[in-house]
Amino acid sequence: MLTFLLISALILAVLGFGAISLPFLIIGAVIWLVTLPIRLLFGFVIGGFFRVIFGVLGGLLGLILAPLLMIVVGVALVVAFISALLALVTPLIPVALLLLLGWGIYRASHPRPQAPAPS
């Protein structure tokens, strides 16, 4: 907050509005400093209580959900790896179909050898 006030004062002073805005910045800084003990008290008392409650609840929730999340992430990684491999192989489908066509023509044009008759 103090950094924001100082940077605001410098920017406004450079722009020439310092004579108008500087008193308001000083009044705002004084009000901020006067209310600081009250804000700290409420922050420690009320905020500290809620931090403890939400911290314990968040820790328990994380303890319960972390193994499930790890399983989901593992399955997602396996599926992503398989998808990546499939994406790499997919452009070869026309070549495989041409090879299959050539093999079919070869099989159709060459007669199969006959098994010898049992004696």
N, CA, C and O atoms as CSV, one atom per row, in Angstrom:
chain,resi,resn,atom,element,x,y,z
A,1,MET,N,N,0.829,-1.188,0.000
A,1,MET,CA,C,0.000,0.000,0.000
A,1,MET,C,C,0.875,1.254,0.000
A,1,MET,O,O,0.609,2.215,-0.723
A,2,LEU,N,N,1.917,1.224,0.822
A,2,LEU,CA,C,2.798,2.385,0.908
A,2,LEU,C,C,3.543,2.595,-0.402
A,2,LEU,O,O,3.752,3.731,-0.826
A,3,THR,N,N,3.944,1.506,-1.041
A,3,THR,CA,C,4.618,1.613,-2.337
A,3,THR,C,C,3.687,2.234,-3.364
A,3,THR,O,O,4.094,3.094,-4.146
A,4,PHE,N,N,2.421,1.789,-3.358
A,4,PHE,CA,C,1.435,2.349,-4.277
A,4,PHE,C,C,1.259,3.842,-4.052
A,4,PHE,O,O,1.167,4.612,-5.008
A,5,LEU,N,N,1.212,4.251,-2.793
A,5,LEU,CA,C,1.046,5.675,-2.493
A,5,LEU,C,C,2.245,6.487,-2.976
A,5,LEU,O,O,2.081,7.566,-3.545
A,6,LEU,N,N,3.443,5.970,-2.749
A,6,LEU,CA,C,4.633,6.700,-3.171
A,6,LEU,C,C,4.727,6.787,-4.689
A,6,LEU,O,O,5.045,7.845,-5.233
A,7,ILE,N,N,4.454,5.686,-5.372
A,7,ILE,CA,C,4.507,5.706,-6.831
A,7,ILE,C,C,3.423,6.626,-7.384
A,7,ILE,O,O,3.661,7.355,-8.346
A,8,SER,N,N,2.245,6.596,-6.786
A,8,SER,CA,C,1.170,7.492,-7.222
A,8,SER,C,C,1.572,8.955,-7.028
A,8,SER,O,O,1.320,9.788,-7.900
A,9,ALA,N,N,2.185,9.265,-5.908
A,9,ALA,CA,C,2.611,10.643,-5.654
A,9,ALA,C,C,3.653,11.087,-6.666
A,9,ALA,O,O,3.608,12.217,-7.151
A,10,LEU,N,N,4.601,10.197,-6.990
A,10,LEU,CA,C,5.635,10.554,-7.961
A,10,LEU,C,C,5.042,10.746,-9.354
A,10,LEU,O,O,5.400,11.693,-10.055
A,11,ILE,N,N,4.146,9.863,-9.755
A,11,ILE,CA,C,3.534,9.998,-11.081
A,11,ILE,C,C,2.722,11.286,-11.173
A,11,ILE,O,O,2.809,12.014,-12.161
A,12,LEU,N,N,1.938,11.560,-10.145
A,12,LEU,CA,C,1.123,12.772,-10.174
A,12,LEU,C,C,1.983,14.029,-10.099
A,12,LEU,O,O,1.633,15.055,-10.681
A,13,ALA,N,N,3.099,13.956,-9.390
A,13,ALA,CA,C,3.987,15.115,-9.331
A,13,ALA,C,C,4.630,15.365,-10.687
A,13,ALA,O,O,4.806,16.513,-11.096
A,14,VAL,N,N,4.980,14.288,-11.384
A,14,VAL,CA,C,5.580,14.443,-12.712
A,14,VAL,C,C,4.561,15.010,-13.681
A,14,VAL,O,O,4.909,15.834,-14.526
A,15,LEU,N,N,3.320,14.589,-13.578
A,15,LEU,CA,C,2.284,15.068,-14.486
A,15,LEU,C,C,1.794,16.478,-14.152
A,15,LEU,O,O,1.031,17.054,-14.928
A,16,GLY,N,N,2.204,17.038,-13.040
A,16,GLY,CA,C,1.821,18.393,-12.697
A,16,GLY,C,C,0.593,18.483,-11.817
A,16,GLY,O,O,0.138,19.583,-11.505
A,17,PHE,N,N,0.049,17.351,-11.410
A,17,PHE,CA,C,-1.139,17.366,-10.559
A,17,PHE,C,C,-0.756,17.279,-9.074
A,17,PHE,O,O,-1.620,17.074,-8.221
A,18,GLY,N,N,0.503,17.431,-8.777
A,18,GLY,CA,C,0.964,17.263,-7.409
A,18,GLY,C,C,0.344,18.255,-6.450
A,18,GLY,O,O,0.050,17.908,-5.306
A,19,ALA,N,N,0.138,19.489,-6.895
A,19,ALA,CA,C,-0.419,20.514,-6.013
A,19,ALA,C,C,-1.842,20.172,-5.602
A,19,ALA,O,O,-2.276,20.517,-4.503
A,20,ILE,N,N,-2.565,19.495,-6.482
A,20,ILE,CA,C,-3.960,19.164,-6.181
A,20,ILE,C,C,-4.058,17.842,-5.414
A,20,ILE,O,O,-4.816,17.725,-4.451
A,21,SER,N,N,-3.287,16.860,-5.853
A,21,SER,CA,C,-3.489,15.519,-5.303
A,21,SER,C,C,-2.613,15.211,-4.093
A,21,SER,O,O,-2.960,14.322,-3.315
A,22,LEU,N,N,-1.519,15.888,-3.907
A,22,LEU,CA,C,-0.622,15.573,-2.803
A,22,LEU,C,C,-1.292,15.696,-1.440
A,22,LEU,O,O,-1.051,14.830,-0.599
A,23,PRO,N,N,-2.114,16.703,-1.157
A,23,PRO,CA,C,-2.794,16.729,0.140
A,23,PRO,C,C,-3.722,15.525,0.351
A,23,PRO,O,O,-3.815,14.984,1.453
A,24,PHE,N,N,-4.398,15.122,-0.716
A,24,PHE,CA,C,-5.281,13.954,-0.585
A,24,PHE,C,C,-4.483,12.680,-0.347
A,24,PHE,O,O,-4.918,11.809,0.407
A,25,LEU,N,N,-3.325,12.562,-0.978
A,25,LEU,CA,C,-2.468,11.407,-0.734
A,25,LEU,C,C,-1.965,11.399,0.709
A,25,LEU,O,O,-1.900,10.344,1.340
A,26,ILE,N,N,-1.615,12.557,1.222
A,26,ILE,CA,C,-1.144,12.636,2.611
A,26,ILE,C,C,-2.268,12.294,3.572
A,26,ILE,O,O,-2.048,11.581,4.552
A,27,ILE,N,N,-3.481,12.795,3.306
A,27,ILE,CA,C,-4.627,12.467,4.171
A,27,ILE,C,C,-4.912,10.968,4.118
A,27,ILE,O,O,-5.191,10.350,5.145
A,28,GLY,N,N,-4.841,10.382,2.918
A,28,GLY,CA,C,-5.054,8.940,2.784
A,28,GLY,C,C,-4.003,8.145,3.536
A,28,GLY,O,O,-4.325,7.136,4.163
A,29,ALA,N,N,-2.739,8.587,3.484
A,29,ALA,CA,C,-1.676,7.897,4.202
A,29,ALA,C,C,-1.875,8.000,5.712
A,29,ALA,O,O,-1.631,7.035,6.436
A,30,VAL,N,N,-2.317,9.163,6.191
A,30,VAL,CA,C,-2.561,9.334,7.628
A,30,VAL,C,C,-3.705,8.435,8.091
A,30,VAL,O,O,-3.608,7.792,9.136
A,31,ILE,N,N,-4.790,8.391,7.313
A,31,ILE,CA,C,-5.917,7.521,7.677
A,31,ILE,C,C,-5.479,6.059,7.671
A,31,ILE,O,O,-5.879,5.283,8.539
A,32,TRP,N,N,-4.660,5.687,6.692
A,32,TRP,CA,C,-4.158,4.316,6.629
A,32,TRP,C,C,-3.320,3.989,7.871
A,32,TRP,O,O,-3.444,2.900,8.431
A,33,LEU,N,N,-2.478,4.919,8.298
A,33,LEU,CA,C,-1.651,4.687,9.480
A,33,LEU,C,C,-2.482,4.672,10.768
A,33,LEU,O,O,-2.187,3.890,11.672
A,34,VAL,N,N,-3.506,5.514,10.870
A,34,VAL,CA,C,-4.334,5.560,12.073
A,34,VAL,C,C,-5.135,4.275,12.222
A,34,VAL,O,O,-5.300,3.778,13.336
A,35,THR,N,N,-5.631,3.735,11.124
A,35,THR,CA,C,-6.450,2.520,11.208
A,35,THR,C,C,-5.614,1.243,11.207
A,35,THR,O,O,-6.168,0.149,11.317
A,36,LEU,N,N,-4.287,1.361,11.084
A,36,LEU,CA,C,-3.430,0.179,11.032
A,36,LEU,C,C,-3.562,-0.710,12.272
A,36,LEU,O,O,-3.691,-1.923,12.106
A,37,PRO,N,N,-3.539,-0.183,13.513
A,37,PRO,CA,C,-3.664,-1.086,14.672
A,37,PRO,C,C,-5.000,-1.840,14.694
A,37,PRO,O,O,-5.043,-3.016,15.056
A,38,ILE,N,N,-6.070,-1.174,14.313
A,38,ILE,CA,C,-7.383,-1.830,14.307
A,38,ILE,C,C,-7.396,-2.938,13.258
A,38,ILE,O,O,-7.899,-4.033,13.512
A,39,ARG,N,N,-6.846,-2.654,12.086
A,39,ARG,CA,C,-6.824,-3.669,11.028
A,39,ARG,C,C,-5.934,-4.839,11.418
A,39,ARG,O,O,-6.257,-5.989,11.123
A,40,LEU,N,N,-4.815,-4.556,12.079
A,40,LEU,CA,C,-3.952,-5.645,12.542
A,40,LEU,C,C,-4.651,-6.500,13.590
A,40,LEU,O,O,-4.542,-7.726,13.559
A,41,LEU,N,N,-5.371,-5.870,14.522
A,41,LEU,CA,C,-6.092,-6.614,15.554
A,41,LEU,C,C,-7.124,-7.534,14.935
A,41,LEU,O,O,-7.181,-8.720,15.257
A,42,PHE,N,N,-7.938,-6.991,14.048
A,42,PHE,CA,C,-8.946,-7.828,13.401
A,42,PHE,C,C,-8.294,-8.904,12.545
A,42,PHE,O,O,-8.803,-10.021,12.461
A,43,GLY,N,N,-7.187,-8.581,11.918
A,43,GLY,CA,C,-6.493,-9.562,11.085
A,43,GLY,C,C,-5.954,-10.715,11.897
A,43,GLY,O,O,-6.028,-11.864,11.463
A,44,PHE,N,N,-5.403,-10.427,13.089
A,44,PHE,CA,C,-4.838,-11.496,13.907
A,44,PHE,C,C,-5.914,-12.301,14.617
A,44,PHE,O,O,-5.838,-13.529,14.672
A,45,VAL,N,N,-6.918,-11.616,15.162
A,45,VAL,CA,C,-7.937,-12.317,15.941
A,45,VAL,C,C,-8.881,-13.085,15.034
A,45,VAL,O,O,-8.972,-14.310,15.119
A,46,ILE,N,N,-9.577,-12.375,14.173
A,46,ILE,CA,C,-10.579,-13.023,13.324
A,46,ILE,C,C,-9.898,-13.768,12.187
A,46,ILE,O,O,-10.223,-14.921,11.903
A,47,GLY,N,N,-8.951,-13.099,11.540
A,47,GLY,CA,C,-8.264,-13.729,10.421
A,47,GLY,C,C,-7.452,-14.933,10.849
A,47,GLY,O,O,-7.401,-15.932,10.133
A,48,GLY,N,N,-6.809,-14.852,12.019
A,48,GLY,CA,C,-6.035,-15.988,12.512
A,48,GLY,C,C,-6.906,-17.189,12.798
A,48,GLY,O,O,-6.526,-18.321,12.500
A,49,PHE,N,N,-8.088,-16.951,13.380
A,49,PHE,CA,C,-9.021,-18.049,13.656
A,49,PHE,C,C,-9.444,-18.727,12.364
A,49,PHE,O,O,-9.437,-19.954,12.264
A,50,PHE,N,N,-9.814,-17.916,11.369
A,50,PHE,CA,C,-10.252,-18.496,10.100
A,50,PHE,C,C,-9.100,-19.173,9.372
A,50,PHE,O,O,-9.303,-20.173,8.684
A,51,ARG,N,N,-7.888,-18.633,9.519
A,51,ARG,CA,C,-6.732,-19.274,8.892
A,51,ARG,C,C,-6.500,-20.658,9.478
A,51,ARG,O,O,-6.190,-21.596,8.744
A,52,VAL,N,N,-6.647,-20.795,10.781
A,52,VAL,CA,C,-6.453,-22.098,11.408
A,52,VAL,C,C,-7.537,-23.070,10.956
A,52,VAL,O,O,-7.239,-24.205,10.584
A,53,ILE,N,N,-8.784,-22.633,10.987
A,53,ILE,CA,C,-9.895,-23.513,10.588
A,53,ILE,C,C,-9.738,-23.939,9.139
A,53,ILE,O,O,-9.786,-25.132,8.839
A,54,PHE,N,N,-9.550,-22.984,8.233
A,54,PHE,CA,C,-9.435,-23.331,6.818
A,54,PHE,C,C,-8.141,-24.087,6.532
A,54,PHE,O,O,-8.098,-24.904,5.611
A,55,GLY,N,N,-7.094,-23.830,7.300
A,55,GLY,CA,C,-5.851,-24.572,7.116
A,55,GLY,C,C,-6.020,-26.037,7.472
A,55,GLY,O,O,-5.559,-26.910,6.737
A,56,VAL,N,N,-6.682,-26.322,8.602
A,56,VAL,CA,C,-6.905,-27.707,9.010
A,56,VAL,C,C,-7.838,-28.405,8.023
A,56,VAL,O,O,-7.574,-29.530,7.600
A,57,LEU,N,N,-8.930,-27.733,7.659
A,57,LEU,CA,C,-9.859,-28.338,6.699
A,57,LEU,C,C,-9.198,-28.556,5.343
A,57,LEU,O,O,-9.410,-29.591,4.711
A,58,GLY,N,N,-8.413,-27.609,4.900
A,58,GLY,CA,C,-7.710,-27.755,3.624
A,58,GLY,C,C,-6.682,-28.870,3.671
A,58,GLY,O,O,-6.523,-29.611,2.701
A,59,GLY,N,N,-5.985,-28.994,4.787
A,59,GLY,CA,C,-5.020,-30.088,4.932
A,59,GLY,C,C,-5.688,-31.446,4.901
A,59,GLY,O,O,-5.205,-32.363,4.238
A,60,LEU,N,N,-6.809,-31.584,5.621
A,60,LEU,CA,C,-7.530,-32.855,5.610
A,60,LEU,C,C,-8.080,-33.173,4.228
A,60,LEU,O,O,-8.003,-34.313,3.772
A,61,LEU,N,N,-8.628,-32.179,3.572
A,61,LEU,CA,C,-9.162,-32.382,2.225
A,61,LEU,C,C,-8.043,-32.779,1.261
A,61,LEU,O,O,-8.224,-33.657,0.417
A,62,GLY,N,N,-6.891,-32.131,1.393
A,62,GLY,CA,C,-5.753,-32.493,0.555
A,62,GLY,C,C,-5.250,-33.892,0.845
A,62,GLY,O,O,-4.845,-34.610,-0.068
A,63,LEU,N,N,-5.271,-34.284,2.109
A,63,LEU,CA,C,-4.835,-35.629,2.485
A,63,LEU,C,C,-5.755,-36.693,1.907
A,63,LEU,O,O,-5.307,-37.779,1.539
A,64,ILE,N,N,-7.041,-36.378,1.828
A,64,ILE,CA,C,-8.001,-37.332,1.284
A,64,ILE,C,C,-7.959,-37.346,-0.237
A,64,ILE,O,O,-8.005,-38.415,-0.845
A,65,LEU,N,N,-7.873,-36.178,-0.858
A,65,LEU,CA,C,-7.992,-36.085,-2.313
A,65,LEU,C,C,-6.674,-36.272,-3.060
A,65,LEU,O,O,-6.698,-36.532,-4.263
A,66,ALA,N,N,-5.530,-36.151,-2.395
A,66,ALA,CA,C,-4.247,-36.247,-3.086
A,66,ALA,C,C,-4.046,-37.606,-3.762
A,66,ALA,O,O,-3.630,-37.634,-4.920
A,67,PRO,N,N,-4.320,-38.737,-3.094
A,67,PRO,CA,C,-4.139,-40.015,-3.803
A,67,PRO,C,C,-5.066,-40.168,-5.005
A,67,PRO,O,O,-4.654,-40.689,-6.041
A,68,LEU,N,N,-6.300,-39.722,-4.876
A,68,LEU,CA,C,-7.216,-39.807,-6.005
A,68,LEU,C,C,-6.738,-38.940,-7.161
A,68,LEU,O,O,-6.812,-39.336,-8.324
A,69,LEU,N,N,-6.249,-37.761,-6.828
A,69,LEU,CA,C,-5.745,-36.860,-7.859
A,69,LEU,C,C,-4.511,-37.442,-8.545
A,69,LEU,O,O,-4.340,-37.279,-9.753
A,70,MET,N,N,-3.654,-38.116,-7.786
A,70,MET,CA,C,-2.474,-38.742,-8.374
A,70,MET,C,C,-2.867,-39.846,-9.349
A,70,MET,O,O,-2.242,-39.996,-10.399
A,71,ILE,N,N,-3.892,-40.615,-9.013
A,71,ILE,CA,C,-4.364,-41.670,-9.914
A,71,ILE,C,C,-4.916,-41.054,-11.192
A,71,ILE,O,O,-4.609,-41.517,-12.291
A,72,VAL,N,N,-5.725,-40.017,-11.054
A,72,VAL,CA,C,-6.297,-39.354,-12.233
A,72,VAL,C,C,-5.194,-38.770,-13.099
A,72,VAL,O,O,-5.245,-38.887,-14.323
A,73,VAL,N,N,-4.204,-38.148,-12.489
A,73,VAL,CA,C,-3.094,-37.570,-13.252
A,73,VAL,C,C,-2.305,-38.667,-13.955
A,73,VAL,O,O,-1.899,-38.489,-15.103
A,74,GLY,N,N,-2.080,-39.802,-13.285
A,74,GLY,CA,C,-1.368,-40.916,-13.908
A,74,GLY,C,C,-2.108,-41.458,-15.115
A,74,GLY,O,O,-1.503,-41.697,-16.160
A,75,VAL,N,N,-3.423,-41.655,-14.981
A,75,VAL,CA,C,-4.222,-42.139,-16.107
A,75,VAL,C,C,-4.199,-41.121,-17.245
A,75,VAL,O,O,-4.093,-41.498,-18.412
A,76,ALA,N,N,-4.295,-39.847,-16.915
A,76,ALA,CA,C,-4.262,-38.811,-17.943
A,76,ALA,C,C,-2.918,-38.792,-18.673
A,76,ALA,O,O,-2.877,-38.583,-19.885
A,77,LEU,N,N,-1.827,-39.006,-17.949
A,77,LEU,CA,C,-0.516,-39.045,-18.597
A,77,LEU,C,C,-0.387,-40.243,-19.527
A,77,LEU,O,O,0.178,-40.118,-20.614
A,78,VAL,N,N,-0.898,-41.402,-19.121
A,78,VAL,CA,C,-0.849,-42.585,-19.983
A,78,VAL,C,C,-1.678,-42.354,-21.245
A,78,VAL,O,O,-1.232,-42.671,-22.348
A,79,VAL,N,N,-2.877,-41.805,-21.089
A,79,VAL,CA,C,-3.729,-41.524,-22.248
A,79,VAL,C,C,-3.063,-40.486,-23.158
A,79,VAL,O,O,-3.120,-40.614,-24.381
A,80,ALA,N,N,-2.445,-39.482,-22.584
A,80,ALA,CA,C,-1.767,-38.465,-23.392
A,80,ALA,C,C,-0.587,-39.075,-24.150
A,80,ALA,O,O,-0.343,-38.712,-25.300
A,81,PHE,N,N,0.143,-39.993,-23.523
A,81,PHE,CA,C,1.271,-40.647,-24.191
A,81,PHE,C,C,0.784,-41.510,-25.351
A,81,PHE,O,O,1.371,-41.490,-26.433
A,82,ILE,N,N,-0.283,-42.262,-25.128
A,82,ILE,CA,C,-0.844,-43.090,-26.199
A,82,ILE,C,C,-1.363,-42.205,-27.334
A,82,ILE,O,O,-1.178,-42.531,-28.506
A,83,SER,N,N,-2.003,-41.100,-26.995
A,83,SER,CA,C,-2.494,-40.177,-28.022
A,83,SER,C,C,-1.346,-39.576,-28.821
A,83,SER,O,O,-1.458,-39.404,-30.035
A,84,ALA,N,N,-0.251,-39.257,-28.157
A,84,ALA,CA,C,0.909,-38.706,-28.864
A,84,ALA,C,C,1.502,-39.735,-29.817
A,84,ALA,O,O,1.855,-39.402,-30.949
A,85,LEU,N,N,1.614,-40.976,-29.370
A,85,LEU,CA,C,2.118,-42.019,-30.259
A,85,LEU,C,C,1.189,-42.229,-31.447
A,85,LEU,O,O,1.647,-42.389,-32.578
A,86,LEU,N,N,-0.106,-42.227,-31.191
A,86,LEU,CA,C,-1.079,-42.382,-32.271
A,86,LEU,C,C,-1.006,-41.204,-33.248
A,86,LEU,O,O,-1.155,-41.388,-34.456
A,87,ALA,N,N,-0.780,-40.013,-32.732
A,87,ALA,CA,C,-0.657,-38.840,-33.604
A,87,ALA,C,C,0.596,-38.920,-34.464
A,87,ALA,O,O,0.613,-38.409,-35.584
A,88,LEU,N,N,1.642,-39.555,-33.953
A,88,LEU,CA,C,2.854,-39.718,-34.750
A,88,LEU,C,C,2.686,-40.785,-35.827
A,88,LEU,O,O,3.280,-40.674,-36.899
A,89,VAL,N,N,1.892,-41.808,-35.559
A,89,VAL,CA,C,1.720,-42.923,-36.495
A,89,VAL,C,C,0.636,-42.626,-37.528
A,89,VAL,O,O,0.659,-43.204,-38.615
A,90,THR,N,N,-0.293,-41.760,-37.226
A,90,THR,CA,C,-1.440,-41.499,-38.103
A,90,THR,C,C,-1.050,-41.094,-39.529
A,90,THR,O,O,-1.708,-41.552,-40.464
A,91,PRO,N,N,-0.025,-40.268,-39.756
A,91,PRO,CA,C,0.323,-39.936,-41.146
A,91,PRO,C,C,0.795,-41.137,-41.963
A,91,PRO,O,O,0.846,-41.050,-43.190
A,92,LEU,N,N,1.138,-42.248,-41.326
A,92,LEU,CA,C,1.607,-43.429,-42.063
A,92,LEU,C,C,0.467,-44.336,-42.517
A,92,LEU,O,O,0.727,-45.361,-43.147
A,93,ILE,N,N,-0.775,-43.998,-42.221
A,93,ILE,CA,C,-1.916,-44.839,-42.595
A,93,ILE,C,C,-2.012,-45.005,-44.111
A,93,ILE,O,O,-2.234,-46.133,-44.550
A,94,PRO,N,N,-1.862,-43.973,-44.950
A,94,PRO,CA,C,-1.915,-44.190,-46.398
A,94,PRO,C,C,-0.819,-45.135,-46.895
A,94,PRO,O,O,-1.064,-45.951,-47.785
A,95,VAL,N,N,0.368,-45.033,-46.336
A,95,VAL,CA,C,1.447,-45.928,-46.726
A,95,VAL,C,C,1.100,-47.367,-46.359
A,95,VAL,O,O,1.328,-48.288,-47.143
A,96,ALA,N,N,0.548,-47.553,-45.163
A,96,ALA,CA,C,0.163,-48.897,-44.742
A,96,ALA,C,C,-0.934,-49.456,-45.635
A,96,ALA,O,O,-0.926,-50.648,-45.943
A,97,LEU,N,N,-1.875,-48.625,-46.055
A,97,LEU,CA,C,-2.930,-49.087,-46.951
A,97,LEU,C,C,-2.375,-49.463,-48.320
A,97,LEU,O,O,-2.815,-50.448,-48.913
A,98,LEU,N,N,-1.415,-48.694,-48.830
A,98,LEU,CA,C,-0.782,-49.048,-50.102
A,98,LEU,C,C,-0.015,-50.358,-49.991
A,98,LEU,O,O,-0.057,-51.185,-50.901
A,99,LEU,N,N,0.689,-50.549,-48.873
A,99,LEU,CA,C,1.390,-51.816,-48.665
A,99,LEU,C,C,0.407,-52.977,-48.574
A,99,LEU,O,O,0.678,-54.059,-49.097
A,100,LEU,N,N,-0.721,-52.767,-47.922
A,100,LEU,CA,C,-1.741,-53.809,-47.826
A,100,LEU,C,C,-2.321,-54.134,-49.203
A,100,LEU,O,O,-2.584,-55.298,-49.506
A,101,LEU,N,N,-2.520,-53.115,-50.035
A,101,LEU,CA,C,-3.004,-53.333,-51.392
A,101,LEU,C,C,-1.989,-54.122,-52.207
A,101,LEU,O,O,-2.351,-55.055,-52.924
A,102,GLY,N,N,-0.712,-53.745,-52.095
A,102,GLY,CA,C,0.340,-54.493,-52.810
A,102,GLY,C,C,0.421,-55.939,-52.344
A,102,GLY,O,O,0.581,-56.839,-53.168
A,103,TRP,N,N,0.316,-56.175,-51.071
A,103,TRP,CA,C,0.340,-57.539,-50.544
A,103,TRP,C,C,-0.855,-58.336,-51.073
A,103,TRP,O,O,-0.727,-59.509,-51.424
A,104,GLY,N,N,-2.044,-57.663,-51.124
A,104,GLY,CA,C,-3.232,-58.344,-51.645
A,104,GLY,C,C,-3.079,-58.701,-53.112
A,104,GLY,O,O,-3.487,-59.784,-53.533
A,105,ILE,N,N,-2.493,-57.800,-53.899
A,105,ILE,CA,C,-2.260,-58.099,-55.317
A,105,ILE,C,C,-1.261,-59.237,-55.448
A,105,ILE,O,O,-1.445,-60.128,-56.277
A,106,TYR,N,N,-0.219,-59.218,-54.651
A,106,TYR,CA,C,0.773,-60.294,-54.681
A,106,TYR,C,C,0.130,-61.629,-54.335
A,106,TYR,O,O,0.382,-62.628,-55.008
A,107,ARG,N,N,-0.691,-61.658,-53.303
A,107,ARG,CA,C,-1.360,-62.905,-52.895
A,107,ARG,C,C,-2.319,-63.403,-53.971
A,107,ARG,O,O,-2.459,-64.607,-54.185
A,108,ALA,N,N,-2.984,-62.450,-54.653
A,108,ALA,CA,C,-3.955,-62.866,-55.667
A,108,ALA,C,C,-3.270,-63.346,-56.945
A,108,ALA,O,O,-3.820,-64.196,-57.646
A,109,SER,N,N,-2.096,-62.830,-57.261
A,109,SER,CA,C,-1.443,-63.169,-58.522
A,109,SER,C,C,-0.572,-64.410,-58.435
A,109,SER,O,O,-0.313,-65.026,-59.468
A,110,HIS,N,N,-0.121,-64.798,-57.295
A,110,HIS,CA,C,0.723,-65.984,-57.142
A,110,HIS,C,C,-0.116,-67.132,-56.584
A,110,HIS,O,O,-0.784,-66.978,-55.561
A,111,PRO,N,N,-0.079,-68.256,-57.243
A,111,PRO,CA,C,-0.845,-69.385,-56.720
A,111,PRO,C,C,-0.206,-69.931,-55.450
A,111,PRO,O,O,1.006,-69.857,-55.250
A,112,ARG,N,N,-1.041,-70.463,-54.629
A,112,ARG,CA,C,-0.545,-71.041,-53.383
A,112,ARG,C,C,-0.002,-72.434,-53.666
A,112,ARG,O,O,-0.567,-73.182,-54.463
A,113,PRO,N,N,1.096,-72.774,-53.007
A,113,PRO,CA,C,1.589,-74.137,-53.208
A,113,PRO,C,C,0.640,-75.135,-52.561
A,113,PRO,O,O,0.120,-74.909,-51.468
A,114,GLN,N,N,0.428,-76.241,-53.260
A,114,GLN,CA,C,-0.478,-77.272,-52.748
A,114,GLN,C,C,0.275,-78.184,-51.792
A,114,GLN,O,O,1.443,-78.507,-52.007
A,115,ALA,N,N,-0.399,-78.582,-50.758
A,115,ALA,CA,C,0.206,-79.515,-49.820
A,115,ALA,C,C,0.260,-80.901,-50.489
A,115,ALA,O,O,-0.654,-81.269,-51.227
A,116,PRO,N,N,1.317,-81.655,-50.231
A,116,PRO,CA,C,1.353,-83.000,-50.850
A,116,PRO,C,C,0.233,-83.867,-50.294
A,116,PRO,O,O,-0.155,-83.767,-49.130
A,117,ALA,N,N,-0.254,-84.699,-51.157
A,117,ALA,CA,C,-1.357,-85.581,-50.760
A,117,ALA,C,C,-0.837,-86.611,-49.773
A,117,ALA,O,O,0.279,-87.109,-49.920
A,118,PRO,N,N,-1.625,-86.925,-48.788
A,118,PRO,CA,C,-1.169,-87.928,-47.832
A,118,PRO,C,C,-1.133,-89.309,-48.503
A,118,PRO,O,O,-2.013,-89.663,-49.288
A,119,SER,N,N,-0.134,-90.042,-48.183
A,119,SER,CA,C,-0.027,-91.363,-48.822
A,119,SER,C,C,-0.436,-92.488,-47.922
A,119,SER,O,O,-0.396,-93.649,-48.328
